[in-house]
Amino acid sequence: MTAPLGRYEAVARDMLAAARPLARQHFRTPLAVERKSDLSPVTLADRAIERAMKQVLDEACPGHGILGEEFGSRDADARHLWVIDPIDGTKSYIAGVPLFGTLIALLEDGVPILGVIDMPILGETWIGRAGEATHLNDSPCATTQGCRLSQATLFATSPDQFAPDGLADFDRLSRACTARRFGGDCYSYGLLASGHVDLILEDGLEPYDFLPLVPVIEGAGGVITDWSGAPLTLASTGRVLAAATPALHREALEVLRQA
C-alpha cells in the first residue's frame, strides 16, 4: 500500500468539517423532498453536503477520482477513488431521526483502505484505516467476541429494502438468531464496530453505502462481505453481511447458503 493514510485521514476530517454544519443547519427544518429515478428521496441538504465535500477534495487531492451518491462519478478509473455518501439515511433525516450519517471511503486500486462513519447529530465518528485498529472519537474500539448465531441479534435498516427472495433469506437467518431489529442505517455498523451489534444483513445497497464500512468493520475485528462471502467491491451487488467475528460470519453464511 502506498497511500499516505495519515494525510488522507486529515483530508477526510476536513470533508467532515465542511459537511457537519450543513447537516445540522437543515436538520429538523422544513425541507423540499424530491424523488430520484429509483424513487429514493433527496433534499437540498444531500446536495449541498456533497458539493462541500467535493470542494475539499478538489483542493486537497486534484488527481483523485470521486464517486458520490448525488452527482455521480469523476475519473472513476483513477488509482485513488473517494466514495462519498453525504447523508446515509435520508429518510431518517427527513423524519427528524438523528440516526443518519455521512460516509467516506478511499479506495486504492479498487480496495477500501480508509473508511469513515460520521454521525453529525450524535457527535460520534468511526474511522478505519487498513491494517490498523478502528477508532471511535480517537479511542480504539472492537467488536464483541464469542457470540454464536443462536445468541445474536440480527439488524437490518428496513424489510422494505429486500427483494422478495432476499427477504426470505433474511427471515430464515433471523429465525436462527435470538432476535432481530430494524432501523439504524449506517449507525448499526458503527455500533457493530464498538461491540454493541452482532450481525447485519442488508440488500439493495450501493457502493457509497457499503464501501466506507469495510475498513471500519475489519479494523474492529469484524467481517463484512457480500452474501456469498466475497469481498465488497465497486462491482458488488449490494447484498451485505457484516458480523462481529469470523466464526459468527461463517455461521450466518451457512444459513444463507441453505436457499
PyRosetta script that sets phi, psi and omega in degrees:
from pyrosetta import init, pose_from_sequence

init()
pose = pose_from_sequence("MTAPLGRYEAVARDMLAAARPLARQHFRTPLAVERKSDLSPVTLADRAIERAMKQVLDEACPGHGILGEEFGSRDADARHLWVIDPIDGTKSYIAGVPLFGTLIALLEDGVPILGVIDMPILGETWIGRAGEATHLNDSPCATTQGCRLSQATLFATSPDQFAPDGLADFDRLSRACTARRFGGDCYSYGLLASGHVDLILEDGLEPYDFLPLVPVIEGAGGVITDWSGAPLTLASTGRVLAAATPALHREALEVLRQA")
pose.set_psi(1, 132.3)
pose.set_omega(1, -176.5)
pose.set_phi(2, -111.3)
pose.set_psi(2, -10.8)
pose.set_omega(2, -176.2)
pose.set_phi(3, -67.9)
pose.set_psi(3, 132.2)
pose.set_omega(3, 174.8)
pose.set_phi(4, -76.8)
pose.set_psi(4, 91.1)
pose.set_omega(4, -168.6)
pose.set_phi(5, -64.6)
pose.set_psi(5, -32.2)
pose.set_omega(5, 177.3)
pose.set_phi(6, -61.0)
pose.set_psi(6, -42.6)
pose.set_omega(6, 178.6)
pose.set_phi(7, -64.9)
pose.set_psi(7, -43.4)
pose.set_omega(7, -175.9)
pose.set_phi(8, -74.0)
pose.set_psi(8, -28.7)
pose.set_omega(8, 171.9)
pose.set_phi(9, -63.1)
pose.set_psi(9, -38.7)
pose.set_omega(9, 177.3)
pose.set_phi(10, -62.4)
pose.set_psi(10, -38.3)
pose.set_omega(10, 176.7)
pose.set_phi(11, -63.2)
pose.set_psi(11, -44.6)
pose.set_omega(11, 178.6)
pose.set_phi(12, -60.4)
pose.set_psi(12, -39.6)
pose.set_omega(12, 178.6)
pose.set_phi(13, -66.0)
pose.set_psi(13, -35.6)
pose.set_omega(13, 175.8)
pose.set_phi(14, -66.0)
pose.set_psi(14, -37.0)
pose.set_omega(14, 176.6)
pose.set_phi(15, -62.7)
pose.set_psi(15, -42.2)
pose.set_omega(15, 178.5)
pose.set_phi(16, -65.5)
pose.set_psi(16, -37.5)
pose.set_omega(16, 179.0)
pose.set_phi(17, -63.2)
pose.set_psi(17, -31.0)
pose.set_omega(17, 176.6)
pose.set_phi(18, -79.4)
pose.set_psi(18, -29.9)
pose.set_omega(18, -174.3)
pose.set_phi(19, -82.8)
pose.set_psi(19, -41.5)
pose.set_omega(19, -170.9)
pose.set_phi(20, -58.3)
pose.set_psi(20, -47.1)
pose.set_omega(20, -178.8)
pose.set_phi(21, -59.3)
pose.set_psi(21, -35.3)
pose.set_omega(21, 179.6)
pose.set_phi(22, -70.1)
pose.set_psi(22, -41.3)
pose.set_omega(22, 178.2)
pose.set_phi(23, -62.1)
pose.set_psi(23, -42.7)
pose.set_omega(23, -179.0)
pose.set_phi(24, -72.1)
pose.set_psi(24, -35.2)
pose.set_omega(24, -178.6)
pose.set_phi(25, -60.7)
pose.set_psi(25, -40.8)
pose.set_omega(25, -174.0)
pose.set_phi(26, -96.0)
pose.set_psi(26, -6.9)
pose.set_omega(26, -176.4)
pose.set_phi(27, -69.3)
pose.set_psi(27, 134.0)
pose.set_omega(27, -178.9)
pose.set_phi(28, 56.4)
pose.set_psi(28, 38.9)
pose.set_omega(28, 170.4)
pose.set_phi(29, -121.4)
pose.set_psi(29, 159.9)
pose.set_omega(29, 176.7)
pose.set_phi(30, -61.5)
pose.set_psi(30, 124.5)
pose.set_omega(30, -177.8)
pose.set_phi(31, -128.7)
pose.set_psi(31, 132.6)
pose.set_omega(31, 171.3)
pose.set_phi(32, -72.7)
pose.set_psi(32, 132.3)
pose.set_omega(32, -177.5)
pose.set_phi(33, -113.3)
pose.set_psi(33, 125.2)
pose.set_omega(33, 174.7)
pose.set_phi(34, -105.2)
pose.set_psi(34, 160.7)
pose.set_omega(34, 176.6)
pose.set_phi(35, -112.8)
pose.set_psi(35, 128.9)
pose.set_omega(35, 177.2)
pose.set_phi(36, -78.8)
pose.set_psi(36, -179.2)
pose.set_omega(36, -175.4)
pose.set_phi(37, -62.5)
pose.set_psi(37, -28.2)
pose.set_omega(37, 178.1)
pose.set_phi(38, -90.7)
pose.set_psi(38, 10.0)
pose.set_omega(38, 178.3)
pose.set_phi(39, 73.2)
pose.set_psi(39, 4.2)
pose.set_omega(39, 175.0)
pose.set_phi(40, -75.7)
pose.set_psi(40, 149.4)
pose.set_omega(40, -175.4)
pose.set_phi(41, -81.9)
pose.set_psi(41, 154.0)
pose.set_omega(41, 174.1)
pose.set_phi(42, -145.2)
pose.set_psi(42, 145.5)
pose.set_omega(42, 179.8)
pose.set_phi(43, -126.3)
pose.set_psi(43, 171.8)
pose.set_omega(43, 176.7)
pose.set_phi(44, -63.8)
pose.set_psi(44, -25.8)
pose.set_omega(44, 178.2)
pose.set_phi(45, -65.6)
pose.set_psi(45, -44.7)
pose.set_omega(45, 177.4)
pose.set_phi(46, -54.2)
pose.set_psi(46, -48.0)
pose.set_omega(46, -174.7)
pose.set_phi(47, -72.1)
pose.set_psi(47, -39.2)
pose.set_omega(47, 179.8)
pose.set_phi(48, -65.1)
pose.set_psi(48, -40.5)
pose.set_omega(48, -180.0)
pose.set_phi(49, -66.1)
pose.set_psi(49, -44.0)
pose.set_omega(49, -179.5)
pose.set_phi(50, -64.6)
pose.set_psi(50, -39.4)
pose.set_omega(50, 176.6)
pose.set_phi(51, -59.8)
pose.set_psi(51, -44.3)
pose.set_omega(51, -178.6)
pose.set_phi(52, -64.6)
pose.set_psi(52, -40.1)
pose.set_omega(52, 179.3)
pose.set_phi(53, -67.8)
pose.set_psi(53, -39.9)
pose.set_omega(53, 178.8)
pose.set_phi(54, -65.8)
pose.set_psi(54, -34.7)
pose.set_omega(54, 177.7)
pose.set_phi(55, -62.8)
pose.set_psi(55, -40.7)
pose.set_omega(55, 175.8)
pose.set_phi(56, -60.7)
pose.set_psi(56, -45.1)
pose.set_omega(56, -179.5)
pose.set_phi(57, -65.4)
pose.set_psi(57, -40.4)
pose.set_omega(57, 179.6)
pose.set_phi(58, -58.5)
pose.set_psi(58, -36.0)
pose.set_omega(58, -178.4)
pose.set_phi(59, -82.8)
pose.set_psi(59, -37.1)
pose.set_omega(59, -173.8)
pose.set_phi(60, -89.0)
pose.set_psi(60, -33.7)
pose.set_omega(60, -173.6)
pose.set_phi(61, -137.4)
pose.set_psi(61, 64.7)
pose.set_omega(61, -172.6)
pose.set_phi(62, -63.1)
pose.set_psi(62, -20.5)
pose.set_omega(62, -179.1)
pose.set_phi(63, -92.6)
pose.set_psi(63, 1.5)
pose.set_omega(63, -177.2)
pose.set_phi(64, -91.8)
pose.set_psi(64, 155.2)
pose.set_omega(64, 174.2)
pose.set_phi(65, -86.0)
pose.set_psi(65, 163.1)
pose.set_omega(65, 179.7)
pose.set_phi(66, -137.6)
pose.set_psi(66, 134.7)
pose.set_omega(66, 169.5)
pose.set_phi(67, -125.9)
pose.set_psi(67, 114.1)
pose.set_omega(67, 179.7)
pose.set_phi(68, -120.2)
pose.set_psi(68, 155.5)
pose.set_omega(68, -178.1)
pose.set_phi(69, -64.7)
pose.set_psi(69, -40.4)
pose.set_omega(69, -170.2)
pose.set_phi(70, -90.1)
pose.set_psi(70, -32.3)
pose.set_omega(70, -173.2)
pose.set_phi(71, -119.8)
pose.set_psi(71, 13.4)
pose.set_omega(71, 172.9)
pose.set_phi(72, 74.4)
pose.set_psi(72, -153.0)
pose.set_omega(72, -171.1)
pose.set_phi(73, -114.5)
pose.set_psi(73, 156.3)
pose.set_omega(73, 172.5)
pose.set_phi(74, -141.6)
pose.set_psi(74, 127.6)
pose.set_omega(74, -178.8)
pose.set_phi(75, 52.5)
pose.set_psi(75, 49.2)
pose.set_omega(75, -175.5)
pose.set_phi(76, -66.2)
pose.set_psi(76, -15.2)
pose.set_omega(76, 179.1)
pose.set_phi(77, -94.4)
pose.set_psi(77, 6.6)
pose.set_omega(77, 177.3)
pose.set_phi(78, -64.1)
pose.set_psi(78, 151.8)
pose.set_omega(78, -179.7)
pose.set_phi(79, -61.3)
pose.set_psi(79, -38.4)
pose.set_omega(79, 177.3)
pose.set_phi(80, -108.6)
pose.set_psi(80, 121.6)
pose.set_omega(80, -176.2)
pose.set_phi(81, -126.9)
pose.set_psi(81, 123.9)
pose.set_omega(81, 174.5)
pose.set_phi(82, -91.2)
pose.set_psi(82, 131.3)
pose.set_omega(82, 179.5)
pose.set_phi(83, -117.1)
pose.set_psi(83, 121.5)
pose.set_omega(83, -171.6)
pose.set_phi(84, -132.0)
pose.set_psi(84, 140.5)
pose.set_omega(84, 173.6)
pose.set_phi(85, -124.6)
pose.set_psi(85, 107.0)
pose.set_omega(85, -173.7)
pose.set_phi(86, -63.3)
pose.set_psi(86, -41.5)
pose.set_omega(86, 174.4)
pose.set_phi(87, -135.8)
pose.set_psi(87, 102.4)
pose.set_omega(87, 172.3)
pose.set_phi(88, -86.3)
pose.set_psi(88, 112.1)
pose.set_omega(88, -174.3)
pose.set_phi(89, 105.3)
pose.set_psi(89, 45.3)
pose.set_omega(89, -179.4)
pose.set_phi(90, -60.0)
pose.set_psi(90, -34.8)
pose.set_omega(90, 178.5)
pose.set_phi(91, -63.3)
pose.set_psi(91, -39.5)
pose.set_omega(91, 175.8)
pose.set_phi(92, -65.2)
pose.set_psi(92, -42.9)
pose.set_omega(92, -179.9)
pose.set_phi(93, -58.5)
pose.set_psi(93, -46.5)
pose.set_omega(93, -179.2)
pose.set_phi(94, -62.8)
pose.set_psi(94, -35.8)
pose.set_omega(94, -177.4)
pose.set_phi(95, -82.8)
pose.set_psi(95, -0.7)
pose.set_omega(95, -179.5)
pose.set_phi(96, 79.2)
pose.set_psi(96, 16.9)
pose.set_omega(96, 178.8)
pose.set_phi(97, -90.3)
pose.set_psi(97, 126.0)
pose.set_omega(97, -172.2)
pose.set_phi(98, -79.3)
pose.set_psi(98, 10.0)
pose.set_omega(98, -177.3)
pose.set_phi(99, -91.1)
pose.set_psi(99, 39.0)
pose.set_omega(99, 172.0)
pose.set_phi(100, -105.8)
pose.set_psi(100, 160.8)
pose.set_omega(100, -179.2)
pose.set_phi(101, -146.0)
pose.set_psi(101, 172.2)
pose.set_omega(101, 172.0)
pose.set_phi(102, -110.2)
pose.set_psi(102, 131.3)
pose.set_omega(102, -175.7)
pose.set_phi(103, -116.3)
pose.set_psi(103, 138.1)
pose.set_omega(103, 178.4)
pose.set_phi(104, -137.6)
pose.set_psi(104, 134.8)
pose.set_omega(104, 170.8)
pose.set_phi(105, -132.6)
pose.set_psi(105, 148.0)
pose.set_omega(105, 167.6)
pose.set_phi(106, -117.8)
pose.set_psi(106, 123.1)
pose.set_omega(106, 178.2)
pose.set_phi(107, -102.9)
pose.set_psi(107, 137.6)
pose.set_omega(107, 171.3)
pose.set_phi(108, -118.8)
pose.set_psi(108, 117.9)
pose.set_omega(108, -175.7)
pose.set_phi(109, 53.4)
pose.set_psi(109, 37.9)
pose.set_omega(109, 176.0)
pose.set_phi(110, 85.7)
pose.set_psi(110, -2.8)
pose.set_omega(110, -176.8)
pose.set_phi(111, -106.1)
pose.set_psi(111, 128.6)
pose.set_omega(111, 178.1)
pose.set_phi(112, -68.0)
pose.set_psi(112, 120.5)
pose.set_omega(112, -179.1)
pose.set_phi(113, -114.9)
pose.set_psi(113, -11.7)
pose.set_omega(113, 177.0)
pose.set_phi(114, -143.5)
pose.set_psi(114, 133.0)
pose.set_omega(114, 179.3)
pose.set_phi(115, -140.0)
pose.set_psi(115, 142.9)
pose.set_omega(115, -177.4)
pose.set_phi(116, -135.6)
pose.set_psi(116, 132.2)
pose.set_omega(116, 166.7)
pose.set_phi(117, -117.9)
pose.set_psi(117, 116.3)
pose.set_omega(117, -179.3)
pose.set_phi(118, -119.2)
pose.set_psi(118, 129.4)
pose.set_omega(118, 179.1)
pose.set_phi(119, -109.5)
pose.set_psi(119, 93.5)
pose.set_omega(119, -168.9)
pose.set_phi(120, -66.0)
pose.set_psi(120, -28.0)
pose.set_omega(120, 179.0)
pose.set_phi(121, -84.0)
pose.set_psi(121, -37.2)
pose.set_omega(121, -177.5)
pose.set_phi(122, -82.2)
pose.set_psi(122, -17.0)
pose.set_omega(122, -179.9)
pose.set_phi(123, 72.0)
pose.set_psi(123, 32.8)
pose.set_omega(123, 179.4)
pose.set_phi(124, -121.0)
pose.set_psi(124, 133.2)
pose.set_omega(124, -178.7)
pose.set_phi(125, -135.3)
pose.set_psi(125, 121.6)
pose.set_omega(125, 173.9)
pose.set_phi(126, -101.4)
pose.set_psi(126, 132.4)
pose.set_omega(126, 176.7)
pose.set_phi(127, -128.9)
pose.set_psi(127, 126.0)
pose.set_omega(127, 177.3)
pose.set_phi(128, -117.0)
pose.set_psi(128, 134.1)
pose.set_omega(128, 176.4)
pose.set_phi(129, -123.3)
pose.set_psi(129, 131.0)
pose.set_omega(129, -175.2)
pose.set_phi(130, -52.0)
pose.set_psi(130, 130.0)
pose.set_omega(130, 177.7)
pose.set_phi(131, 81.6)
pose.set_psi(131, 3.9)
pose.set_omega(131, -178.1)
pose.set_phi(132, -130.1)
pose.set_psi(132, 165.8)
pose.set_omega(132, 179.2)
pose.set_phi(133, -72.7)
pose.set_psi(133, 139.6)
pose.set_omega(133, 174.4)
pose.set_phi(134, -70.4)
pose.set_psi(134, 145.2)
pose.set_omega(134, 178.4)
pose.set_phi(135, -120.5)
pose.set_psi(135, 139.8)
pose.set_omega(135, 168.5)
pose.set_phi(136, -109.1)
pose.set_psi(136, 115.5)
pose.set_omega(136, -178.7)
pose.set_phi(137, 48.1)
pose.set_psi(137, 47.7)
pose.set_omega(137, 173.2)
pose.set_phi(138, 75.2)
pose.set_psi(138, 5.3)
pose.set_omega(138, 175.1)
pose.set_phi(139, -114.9)
pose.set_psi(139, 137.2)
pose.set_omega(139, -180.0)
pose.set_phi(140, -59.9)
pose.set_psi(140, 145.8)
pose.set_omega(140, 176.6)
pose.set_phi(141, -134.4)
pose.set_psi(141, 162.0)
pose.set_omega(141, -176.8)
pose.set_phi(142, -150.0)
pose.set_psi(142, 152.9)
pose.set_omega(142, 177.8)
pose.set_phi(143, -71.9)
pose.set_psi(143, 161.7)
pose.set_omega(143, 175.0)
pose.set_phi(144, -71.6)
pose.set_psi(144, 147.5)
pose.set_omega(144, -177.1)
pose.set_phi(145, -115.5)
pose.set_psi(145, 149.0)
pose.set_omega(145, 171.2)
pose.set_phi(146, 87.6)
pose.set_psi(146, 1.6)
pose.set_omega(146, -178.6)
pose.set_phi(147, -77.9)
pose.set_psi(147, 128.0)
pose.set_omega(147, 174.6)
pose.set_phi(148, -91.2)
pose.set_psi(148, 162.7)
pose.set_omega(148, -176.9)
pose.set_phi(149, -58.6)
pose.set_psi(149, -39.2)
pose.set_omega(149, -178.7)
pose.set_phi(150, -67.2)
pose.set_psi(150, -15.9)
pose.set_omega(150, 179.1)
pose.set_phi(151, -100.8)
pose.set_psi(151, -8.2)
pose.set_omega(151, -168.9)
pose.set_phi(152, -83.3)
pose.set_psi(152, 150.5)
pose.set_omega(152, 167.3)
pose.set_phi(153, -102.0)
pose.set_psi(153, 127.4)
pose.set_omega(153, -177.5)
pose.set_phi(154, -96.5)
pose.set_psi(154, 130.4)
pose.set_omega(154, 179.6)
pose.set_phi(155, -111.9)
pose.set_psi(155, 150.5)
pose.set_omega(155, 167.9)
pose.set_phi(156, -152.9)
pose.set_psi(156, 154.2)
pose.set_omega(156, -179.1)
pose.set_phi(157, -66.5)
pose.set_psi(157, -46.9)
pose.set_omega(157, -178.4)
pose.set_phi(158, -161.2)
pose.set_psi(158, 144.6)
pose.set_omega(158, 174.0)
pose.set_phi(159, -66.2)
pose.set_psi(159, -21.0)
pose.set_omega(159, -178.0)
pose.set_phi(160, -68.7)
pose.set_psi(160, -18.2)
pose.set_omega(160, -176.0)
pose.set_phi(161, -80.6)
pose.set_psi(161, -12.4)
pose.set_omega(161, -175.5)
pose.set_phi(162, -87.8)
pose.set_psi(162, 139.5)
pose.set_omega(162, 165.6)
pose.set_phi(163, -66.5)
pose.set_psi(163, 159.3)
pose.set_omega(163, -176.5)
pose.set_phi(164, -52.7)
pose.set_psi(164, -45.0)
pose.set_omega(164, 179.8)
pose.set_phi(165, -68.6)
pose.set_psi(165, -34.3)
pose.set_omega(165, 178.2)
pose.set_phi(166, -68.1)
pose.set_psi(166, -36.0)
pose.set_omega(166, 178.2)
pose.set_phi(167, -65.4)
pose.set_psi(167, -36.1)
pose.set_omega(167, 176.0)
pose.set_phi(168, -64.8)
pose.set_psi(168, -39.0)
pose.set_omega(168, 177.3)
pose.set_phi(169, -66.0)
pose.set_psi(169, -41.6)
pose.set_omega(169, 178.0)
pose.set_phi(170, -61.6)
pose.set_psi(170, -42.8)
pose.set_omega(170, -179.1)
pose.set_phi(171, -63.5)
pose.set_psi(171, -41.8)
pose.set_omega(171, 179.8)
pose.set_phi(172, -64.8)
pose.set_psi(172, -42.9)
pose.set_omega(172, 179.3)
pose.set_phi(173, -66.0)
pose.set_psi(173, -40.2)
pose.set_omega(173, -178.6)
pose.set_phi(174, -64.9)
pose.set_psi(174, -30.5)
pose.set_omega(174, 178.8)
pose.set_phi(175, -70.8)
pose.set_psi(175, -20.7)
pose.set_omega(175, 175.9)
pose.set_phi(176, -84.9)
pose.set_psi(176, -9.3)
pose.set_omega(176, -179.9)
pose.set_phi(177, -100.5)
pose.set_psi(177, 174.7)
pose.set_omega(177, 179.9)
pose.set_phi(178, -83.2)
pose.set_psi(178, -25.2)
pose.set_omega(178, -178.7)
pose.set_phi(179, -164.1)
pose.set_psi(179, 167.0)
pose.set_omega(179, 173.6)
pose.set_phi(180, -137.7)
pose.set_psi(180, 150.3)
pose.set_omega(180, -178.9)
pose.set_phi(181, -137.7)
pose.set_psi(181, 146.1)
pose.set_omega(181, 177.2)
pose.set_phi(182, -115.7)
pose.set_psi(182, 152.7)
pose.set_omega(182, 178.4)
pose.set_phi(183, 106.5)
pose.set_psi(183, 169.7)
pose.set_omega(183, 174.8)
pose.set_phi(184, 112.4)
pose.set_psi(184, -27.4)
pose.set_omega(184, -177.7)
pose.set_phi(185, 50.1)
pose.set_psi(185, -136.5)
pose.set_omega(185, -177.2)
pose.set_phi(186, -69.3)
pose.set_psi(186, -17.5)
pose.set_omega(186, -177.9)
pose.set_phi(187, -61.2)
pose.set_psi(187, -33.0)
pose.set_omega(187, 179.7)
pose.set_phi(188, -59.7)
pose.set_psi(188, -35.4)
pose.set_omega(188, -179.3)
pose.set_phi(189, -72.0)
pose.set_psi(189, -36.0)
pose.set_omega(189, 173.7)
pose.set_phi(190, -63.6)
pose.set_psi(190, -41.7)
pose.set_omega(190, 178.4)
pose.set_phi(191, -65.9)
pose.set_psi(191, -34.3)
pose.set_omega(191, 175.0)
pose.set_phi(192, -63.4)
pose.set_psi(192, -43.6)
pose.set_omega(192, -180.0)
pose.set_phi(193, -64.3)
pose.set_psi(193, -23.5)
pose.set_omega(193, -179.3)
pose.set_phi(194, -98.6)
pose.set_psi(194, 4.4)
pose.set_omega(194, 173.7)
pose.set_phi(195, 90.7)
pose.set_psi(195, 17.9)
pose.set_omega(195, -176.4)
pose.set_phi(196, -108.4)
pose.set_psi(196, -24.4)
pose.set_omega(196, 179.8)
pose.set_phi(197, -116.0)
pose.set_psi(197, 141.5)
pose.set_omega(197, -176.0)
pose.set_phi(198, -93.2)
pose.set_psi(198, -45.3)
pose.set_omega(198, -165.7)
pose.set_phi(199, -151.6)
pose.set_psi(199, 139.3)
pose.set_omega(199, 179.3)
pose.set_phi(200, -134.9)
pose.set_psi(200, 133.8)
pose.set_omega(200, 174.0)
pose.set_phi(201, -128.1)
pose.set_psi(201, 128.5)
pose.set_omega(201, -178.2)
pose.set_phi(202, -139.1)
pose.set_psi(202, 157.2)
pose.set_omega(202, -179.8)
pose.set_phi(203, -134.1)
pose.set_psi(203, 152.8)
pose.set_omega(203, 173.0)
pose.set_phi(204, 76.1)
pose.set_psi(204, 19.7)
pose.set_omega(204, 179.1)
pose.set_phi(205, -82.7)
pose.set_psi(205, 159.5)
pose.set_omega(205, 177.1)
pose.set_phi(206, -108.8)
pose.set_psi(206, 162.9)
pose.set_omega(206, -178.4)
pose.set_phi(207, -53.0)
pose.set_psi(207, -36.5)
pose.set_omega(207, 179.7)
pose.set_phi(208, -73.4)
pose.set_psi(208, -12.7)
pose.set_omega(208, 175.0)
pose.set_phi(209, -82.9)
pose.set_psi(209, -37.1)
pose.set_omega(209, -169.8)
pose.set_phi(210, -111.9)
pose.set_psi(210, -26.9)
pose.set_omega(210, -176.9)
pose.set_phi(211, -64.8)
pose.set_psi(211, -37.1)
pose.set_omega(211, 176.7)
pose.set_phi(212, -63.7)
pose.set_psi(212, -20.2)
pose.set_omega(212, -176.9)
pose.set_phi(213, -77.5)
pose.set_psi(213, -23.5)
pose.set_omega(213, -170.0)
pose.set_phi(214, -61.2)
pose.set_psi(214, -55.2)
pose.set_omega(214, -180.0)
pose.set_phi(215, -64.7)
pose.set_psi(215, -30.5)
pose.set_omega(215, 179.8)
pose.set_phi(216, -65.6)
pose.set_psi(216, -49.5)
pose.set_omega(216, -178.2)
pose.set_phi(217, -68.5)
pose.set_psi(217, -47.1)
pose.set_omega(217, -176.8)
pose.set_phi(218, -66.2)
pose.set_psi(218, -38.0)
pose.set_omega(218, -179.8)
pose.set_phi(219, -70.3)
pose.set_psi(219, -15.2)
pose.set_omega(219, 177.2)
pose.set_phi(220, -96.3)
pose.set_psi(220, -0.3)
pose.set_omega(220, 178.7)
pose.set_phi(221, 101.6)
pose.set_psi(221, 2.0)
pose.set_omega(221, -179.4)
pose.set_phi(222, -93.0)
pose.set_psi(222, -176.8)
pose.set_omega(222, 180.0)
pose.set_phi(223, -131.3)
pose.set_psi(223, 135.4)
pose.set_omega(223, 176.8)
pose.set_phi(224, -139.1)
pose.set_psi(224, 125.1)
pose.set_omega(224, -176.1)
pose.set_phi(225, -146.6)
pose.set_psi(225, -175.3)
pose.set_omega(225, 167.7)
pose.set_phi(226, -83.0)
pose.set_psi(226, -177.0)
pose.set_omega(226, -174.0)
pose.set_phi(227, -71.0)
pose.set_psi(227, -11.9)
pose.set_omega(227, 177.0)
pose.set_phi(228, -95.9)
pose.set_psi(228, -5.3)
pose.set_omega(228, -177.6)
pose.set_phi(229, 94.3)
pose.set_psi(229, 4.9)
pose.set_omega(229, -179.7)
pose.set_phi(230, -82.5)
pose.set_psi(230, 151.5)
pose.set_omega(230, 177.9)
pose.set_phi(231, -60.3)
pose.set_psi(231, 149.6)
pose.set_omega(231, 178.2)
pose.set_phi(232, -81.8)
pose.set_psi(232, 132.5)
pose.set_omega(232, 179.8)
pose.set_phi(233, -137.2)
pose.set_psi(233, 178.6)
pose.set_omega(233, 176.0)
pose.set_phi(234, -59.5)
pose.set_psi(234, -25.8)
pose.set_omega(234, -177.4)
pose.set_phi(235, -92.7)
pose.set_psi(235, 0.0)
pose.set_omega(235, -178.0)
pose.set_phi(236, -63.6)
pose.set_psi(236, 154.8)
pose.set_omega(236, -173.7)
pose.set_phi(237, -76.9)
pose.set_psi(237, -14.8)
pose.set_omega(237, -177.7)
pose.set_phi(238, 98.7)
pose.set_psi(238, 6.9)
pose.set_omega(238, 173.4)
pose.set_phi(239, -95.7)
pose.set_psi(239, 115.3)
pose.set_omega(239, -168.8)
pose.set_phi(240, -121.8)
pose.set_psi(240, 134.9)
pose.set_omega(240, 173.9)
pose.set_phi(241, -124.6)
pose.set_psi(241, 122.5)
pose.set_omega(241, 177.7)
pose.set_phi(242, -123.9)
pose.set_psi(242, 135.8)
pose.set_omega(242, -177.2)
pose.set_phi(243, -137.9)
pose.set_psi(243, 153.8)
pose.set_omega(243, -177.1)
pose.set_phi(244, -70.1)
pose.set_psi(244, -27.7)
pose.set_omega(244, -178.4)
pose.set_phi(245, -141.2)
pose.set_psi(245, 159.1)
pose.set_omega(245, 174.3)
pose.set_phi(246, -59.1)
pose.set_psi(246, -38.0)
pose.set_omega(246, -179.1)
pose.set_phi(247, -65.1)
pose.set_psi(247, -43.2)
pose.set_omega(247, 177.9)
pose.set_phi(248, -65.4)
pose.set_psi(248, -38.1)
pose.set_omega(248, 177.7)
pose.set_phi(249, -61.8)
pose.set_psi(249, -42.9)
pose.set_omega(249, 179.1)
pose.set_phi(250, -63.4)
pose.set_psi(250, -41.9)
pose.set_omega(250, 178.4)
pose.set_phi(251, -61.1)
pose.set_psi(251, -43.2)
pose.set_omega(251, -179.8)
pose.set_phi(252, -65.6)
pose.set_psi(252, -41.3)
pose.set_omega(252, 178.3)
pose.set_phi(253, -60.6)
pose.set_psi(253, -39.7)
pose.set_omega(253, 179.7)
pose.set_phi(254, -60.3)
pose.set_psi(254, -39.6)
pose.set_omega(254, 177.9)
pose.set_phi(255, -67.2)
pose.set_psi(255, -44.2)
pose.set_omega(255, -179.4)
pose.set_phi(256, -62.7)
pose.set_psi(256, -32.5)
pose.set_omega(256, -178.7)
pose.set_phi(257, -76.8)
pose.set_psi(257, -4.2)
pose.set_omega(257, 179.4)
pose.set_phi(258, -79.4)
pose.set_psi(258, -5.4)
pose.set_omega(258, -178.3)
pose.set_phi(259, -63.1)
pose.dump_pdb("model.pdb")
